[in-house]
Amino acid sequence: MARKTSSQQNAPSPLGYIIFGIVIGLGIAAAGAYYFRTRLSTPPTVATEPTKPVTPLATPTAPVTPTPATPAPAAATPVSPTAPVAAVVTPAPVVQATPPQPNTPVVSQQAKPKQNKTEPDRIGALIHDINKSEASKNYIPTYLQVGAFKNSEEANAKRAQLLLQGFTNITIVKSKVDNADFFRVRLGPFASDKALKEAQEQLKANSINSTPTR
């Protein structure tokens, strides 16, 4: 009985074979999977054709035009001998001598004395001055009366107004009319009618009436 039990213990069990078979199968499966994985991951090598050398395109050459041959120079024409030319001698012109003419004296006309034209002008100016002086002697000084007032204050106010308007040589004269005193405001005296008229026009431009008086 003791021998049988020892022999049963030394014999392998079927479970061990199953486990061993499973381990071997897994190893084979892992090896196959690794092989197929590496086979699929590497790309297939494609054989490339060798590059051909690029041949340059030949450019067409222009046709060569032949240059025309230059013609040979013509033969020189023979020069014909010229006949001798006779020299023509022209005679010199004959100059006729003119007889000398007698020298006639040239009489120069003497300049006539110019008439002095300033003398009549001086005489006319002298006559004008004489007439003017005589007229001034005969002229009686004339005044321009611009107003007659019974009050001296009104006369002085009129005189101040004329001075402000640019008039000069203004006088106030006291006179009696019908036993009444009047104060007359006058401009002047004027030595000529021209000066009198100019002053009268100036007064009229300022709306001032005036009366010539002596």
C-alpha beads as a LAMMPS data file, in Angstrom:
LAMMPS data file: protein, C-alpha beads

214 atoms
213 bonds

1 atom types
1 bond types

-500.0 500.0 xlo xhi
-500.0 500.0 ylo yhi
-500.0 500.0 zlo zhi

Masses

1 110.0

Atoms # bond

1 1 1 0.000 0.000 0.000
2 1 1 2.884 2.270 0.763
3 1 1 4.396 1.878 -2.749
4 1 1 1.139 2.712 -4.550
5 1 1 0.735 5.994 -2.752
6 1 1 4.285 7.062 -3.513
7 1 1 3.842 6.237 -7.193
8 1 1 0.615 8.233 -7.381
9 1 1 2.307 11.264 -5.836
10 1 1 5.237 11.219 -8.310
11 1 1 2.984 11.044 -11.438
12 1 1 2.228 14.500 -13.082
13 1 1 -1.302 15.842 -12.911
14 1 1 -3.314 16.789 -16.039
15 1 1 -3.825 20.366 -14.748
16 1 1 -0.133 21.026 -15.123
17 1 1 -0.245 20.031 -18.784
18 1 1 -3.140 22.366 -19.399
19 1 1 -1.366 25.348 -17.818
20 1 1 1.834 24.563 -19.705
21 1 1 -0.060 24.362 -22.973
22 1 1 -1.778 27.678 -22.307
23 1 1 1.592 29.415 -21.583
24 1 1 3.154 28.040 -24.756
25 1 1 0.096 29.089 -26.809
26 1 1 0.238 32.608 -25.412
27 1 1 3.951 32.838 -26.229
28 1 1 3.380 31.687 -29.787
29 1 1 0.482 34.144 -30.174
30 1 1 2.593 37.009 -28.815
31 1 1 5.457 36.172 -31.150
32 1 1 3.092 36.044 -34.142
33 1 1 1.476 39.331 -33.219
34 1 1 4.852 41.051 -32.863
35 1 1 5.970 39.709 -36.231
36 1 1 2.872 40.902 -38.059
37 1 1 3.055 44.290 -36.272
38 1 1 6.614 44.925 -37.348
39 1 1 5.795 43.757 -40.845
40 1 1 2.885 46.159 -41.218
41 1 1 4.653 49.171 -39.611
42 1 1 7.621 49.238 -42.037
43 1 1 6.589 50.809 -45.410
44 1 1 7.462 48.899 -48.524
45 1 1 10.557 50.123 -50.287
46 1 1 9.875 51.458 -53.780
47 1 1 12.669 51.237 -56.242
48 1 1 13.345 54.692 -57.734
49 1 1 14.540 55.155 -61.241
50 1 1 17.894 56.873 -61.703
51 1 1 17.587 60.551 -62.747
52 1 1 18.365 61.193 -66.349
53 1 1 20.719 64.090 -67.259
54 1 1 18.921 67.134 -68.684
55 1 1 20.044 67.830 -72.194
56 1 1 19.968 71.572 -73.122
57 1 1 17.745 72.567 -76.011
58 1 1 19.688 73.454 -79.081
59 1 1 18.974 77.023 -80.268
60 1 1 18.624 77.333 -84.017
61 1 1 21.505 79.200 -85.526
62 1 1 20.753 82.029 -87.964
63 1 1 21.609 81.249 -91.540
64 1 1 24.820 82.830 -92.653
65 1 1 24.229 85.149 -95.585
66 1 1 27.162 85.318 -97.898
67 1 1 28.588 88.820 -98.342
68 1 1 28.528 89.993 -101.933
69 1 1 31.880 90.305 -103.498
70 1 1 32.976 93.867 -104.169
71 1 1 33.462 94.540 -107.836
72 1 1 36.947 95.202 -109.022
73 1 1 37.785 98.864 -109.651
74 1 1 37.327 99.944 -113.202
75 1 1 40.358 100.554 -115.228
76 1 1 41.527 104.130 -115.280
77 1 1 40.475 105.989 -118.376
78 1 1 43.391 107.319 -120.313
79 1 1 43.817 111.062 -120.044
80 1 1 43.828 112.745 -123.384
81 1 1 46.562 115.295 -123.796
82 1 1 45.211 118.844 -123.667
83 1 1 46.184 121.404 -126.188
84 1 1 48.125 124.415 -124.904
85 1 1 45.865 127.410 -124.136
86 1 1 46.983 130.715 -125.521
87 1 1 47.199 133.505 -122.939
88 1 1 44.818 136.417 -123.627
89 1 1 46.294 139.819 -122.843
90 1 1 43.719 142.575 -122.168
91 1 1 44.917 146.102 -122.874
92 1 1 44.929 148.566 -119.968
93 1 1 42.180 151.243 -120.104
94 1 1 43.253 154.662 -121.222
95 1 1 42.694 157.316 -118.555
96 1 1 41.833 160.726 -119.931
97 1 1 43.351 163.585 -118.022
98 1 1 40.835 166.239 -116.973
99 1 1 42.061 169.826 -116.985
100 1 1 42.243 171.434 -113.544
101 1 1 39.349 173.748 -112.786
102 1 1 39.979 177.161 -111.279
103 1 1 39.255 177.404 -107.582
104 1 1 36.170 179.547 -107.054
105 1 1 36.065 181.248 -103.692
106 1 1 33.139 180.154 -101.541
107 1 1 31.334 183.098 -100.129
108 1 1 29.877 182.242 -96.733
109 1 1 26.705 184.030 -95.866
110 1 1 27.058 185.975 -92.735
111 1 1 24.582 185.071 -90.055
112 1 1 21.945 187.665 -89.699
113 1 1 21.508 189.014 -86.241
114 1 1 18.489 187.448 -84.579
115 1 1 15.825 189.735 -83.427
116 1 1 15.442 189.816 -79.717
117 1 1 11.959 188.475 -79.092
118 1 1 12.112 189.157 -75.389
119 1 1 11.968 192.904 -75.815
120 1 1 8.246 193.033 -76.766
121 1 1 7.453 190.687 -73.864
122 1 1 9.238 192.923 -71.427
123 1 1 7.443 195.941 -72.783
124 1 1 4.059 194.164 -72.510
125 1 1 4.782 193.083 -68.938
126 1 1 5.774 196.622 -68.041
127 1 1 2.541 198.008 -69.510
128 1 1 0.521 195.377 -67.616
129 1 1 2.192 196.283 -64.333
130 1 1 1.509 199.963 -64.901
131 1 1 -2.160 199.321 -65.628
132 1 1 -2.432 197.062 -62.606
133 1 1 -0.882 199.650 -60.322
134 1 1 -3.190 202.343 -61.666
135 1 1 -6.211 200.082 -61.186
136 1 1 -5.156 199.308 -57.632
137 1 1 -4.801 202.995 -56.925
138 1 1 -8.249 203.705 -58.307
139 1 1 -9.845 200.687 -56.533
140 1 1 -11.728 201.487 -53.361
141 1 1 -11.432 198.818 -50.638
142 1 1 -14.639 196.818 -50.286
143 1 1 -16.014 194.765 -47.356
144 1 1 -18.475 191.916 -47.016
145 1 1 -21.075 192.496 -44.304
146 1 1 -22.428 189.248 -42.835
147 1 1 -24.754 190.709 -40.201
148 1 1 -25.902 193.746 -38.194
149 1 1 -26.912 193.263 -34.558
150 1 1 -28.320 195.600 -31.912
151 1 1 -26.389 193.769 -29.197
152 1 1 -22.591 193.544 -29.109
153 1 1 -22.743 190.033 -27.632
154 1 1 -24.568 188.741 -30.690
155 1 1 -22.016 190.406 -32.942
156 1 1 -19.131 188.782 -31.020
157 1 1 -20.861 185.367 -31.255
158 1 1 -21.137 185.760 -35.038
159 1 1 -17.465 186.727 -35.231
160 1 1 -16.494 183.589 -33.230
161 1 1 -18.577 181.429 -35.573
162 1 1 -16.772 182.842 -38.615
163 1 1 -13.378 182.237 -37.003
164 1 1 -14.280 178.587 -36.372
165 1 1 -15.214 178.210 -40.040
166 1 1 -11.764 179.417 -41.135
167 1 1 -12.432 183.060 -41.973
168 1 1 -9.989 185.790 -40.924
169 1 1 -9.755 189.597 -40.935
170 1 1 -13.168 190.000 -39.260
171 1 1 -14.086 193.388 -37.803
172 1 1 -17.059 194.728 -35.816
173 1 1 -18.102 198.303 -36.612
174 1 1 -20.561 200.300 -34.478
175 1 1 -22.875 202.657 -36.375
176 1 1 -26.104 204.616 -35.739
177 1 1 -29.235 204.229 -37.794
178 1 1 -32.313 206.277 -36.813
179 1 1 -30.779 207.088 -33.423
180 1 1 -30.213 203.359 -32.780
181 1 1 -26.849 201.656 -32.338
182 1 1 -26.030 198.692 -34.613
183 1 1 -22.987 196.432 -34.519
184 1 1 -21.987 195.329 -38.034
185 1 1 -19.823 192.243 -38.605
186 1 1 -17.677 192.628 -41.721
187 1 1 -14.910 190.718 -43.585
188 1 1 -12.205 192.664 -45.350
189 1 1 -11.062 194.894 -46.766
190 1 1 -10.469 193.183 -50.134
191 1 1 -7.932 194.693 -52.541
192 1 1 -9.577 193.331 -55.720
193 1 1 -12.897 192.175 -57.028
194 1 1 -11.481 188.676 -57.511
195 1 1 -10.629 188.296 -53.825
196 1 1 -14.054 189.682 -52.910
197 1 1 -15.877 187.141 -55.087
198 1 1 -13.808 184.226 -53.763
199 1 1 -14.664 185.155 -50.154
200 1 1 -18.329 185.583 -51.064
201 1 1 -18.427 182.103 -52.676
202 1 1 -16.810 180.607 -49.581
203 1 1 -19.415 182.240 -47.327
204 1 1 -22.196 181.000 -49.584
205 1 1 -20.838 177.447 -49.361
206 1 1 -21.234 177.695 -45.559
207 1 1 -24.838 178.988 -45.910
208 1 1 -23.872 182.536 -44.863
209 1 1 -25.328 185.478 -46.742
210 1 1 -23.107 188.516 -47.323
211 1 1 -23.468 191.980 -48.814
212 1 1 -20.635 194.026 -50.397
213 1 1 -20.188 197.390 -48.675
214 1 1 -17.641 200.231 -48.467

Bonds

1 1 1 2
2 1 2 3
3 1 3 4
4 1 4 5
5 1 5 6
6 1 6 7
7 1 7 8
8 1 8 9
9 1 9 10
10 1 10 11
11 1 11 12
12 1 12 13
13 1 13 14
14 1 14 15
15 1 15 16
16 1 16 17
17 1 17 18
18 1 18 19
19 1 19 20
20 1 20 21
21 1 21 22
22 1 22 23
23 1 23 24
24 1 24 25
25 1 25 26
26 1 26 27
27 1 27 28
28 1 28 29
29 1 29 30
30 1 30 31
31 1 31 32
32 1 32 33
33 1 33 34
34 1 34 35
35 1 35 36
36 1 36 37
37 1 37 38
38 1 38 39
39 1 39 40
40 1 40 41
41 1 41 42
42 1 42 43
43 1 43 44
44 1 44 45
45 1 45 46
46 1 46 47
47 1 47 48
48 1 48 49
49 1 49 50
50 1 50 51
51 1 51 52
52 1 52 53
53 1 53 54
54 1 54 55
55 1 55 56
56 1 56 57
57 1 57 58
58 1 58 59
59 1 59 60
60 1 60 61
61 1 61 62
62 1 62 63
63 1 63 64
64 1 64 65
65 1 65 66
66 1 66 67
67 1 67 68
68 1 68 69
69 1 69 70
70 1 70 71
71 1 71 72
72 1 72 73
73 1 73 74
74 1 74 75
75 1 75 76
76 1 76 77
77 1 77 78
78 1 78 79
79 1 79 80
80 1 80 81
81 1 81 82
82 1 82 83
83 1 83 84
84 1 84 85
85 1 85 86
86 1 86 87
87 1 87 88
88 1 88 89
89 1 89 90
90 1 90 91
91 1 91 92
92 1 92 93
93 1 93 94
94 1 94 95
95 1 95 96
96 1 96 97
97 1 97 98
98 1 98 99
99 1 99 100
100 1 100 101
101 1 101 102
102 1 102 103
103 1 103 104
104 1 104 105
105 1 105 106
106 1 106 107
107 1 107 108
108 1 108 109
109 1 109 110
110 1 110 111
111 1 111 112
112 1 112 113
113 1 113 114
114 1 114 115
115 1 115 116
116 1 116 117
117 1 117 118
118 1 118 119
119 1 119 120
120 1 120 121
121 1 121 122
122 1 122 123
123 1 123 124
124 1 124 125
125 1 125 126
126 1 126 127
127 1 127 128
128 1 128 129
129 1 129 130
130 1 130 131
131 1 131 132
132 1 132 133
133 1 133 134
134 1 134 135
135 1 135 136
136 1 136 137
137 1 137 138
138 1 138 139
139 1 139 140
140 1 140 141
141 1 141 142
142 1 142 143
143 1 143 144
144 1 144 145
145 1 145 146
146 1 146 147
147 1 147 148
148 1 148 149
149 1 149 150
150 1 150 151
151 1 151 152
152 1 152 153
153 1 153 154
154 1 154 155
155 1 155 156
156 1 156 157
157 1 157 158
158 1 158 159
159 1 159 160
160 1 160 161
161 1 161 162
162 1 162 163
163 1 163 164
164 1 164 165
165 1 165 166
166 1 166 167
167 1 167 168
168 1 168 169
169 1 169 170
170 1 170 171
171 1 171 172
172 1 172 173
173 1 173 174
174 1 174 175
175 1 175 176
176 1 176 177
177 1 177 178
178 1 178 179
179 1 179 180
180 1 180 181
181 1 181 182
182 1 182 183
183 1 183 184
184 1 184 185
185 1 185 186
186 1 186 187
187 1 187 188
188 1 188 189
189 1 189 190
190 1 190 191
191 1 191 192
192 1 192 193
193 1 193 194
194 1 194 195
195 1 195 196
196 1 196 197
197 1 197 198
198 1 198 199
199 1 199 200
200 1 200 201
201 1 201 202
202 1 202 203
203 1 203 204
204 1 204 205
205 1 205 206
206 1 206 207
207 1 207 208
208 1 208 209
209 1 209 210
210 1 210 211
211 1 211 212
212 1 212 213
213 1 213 214
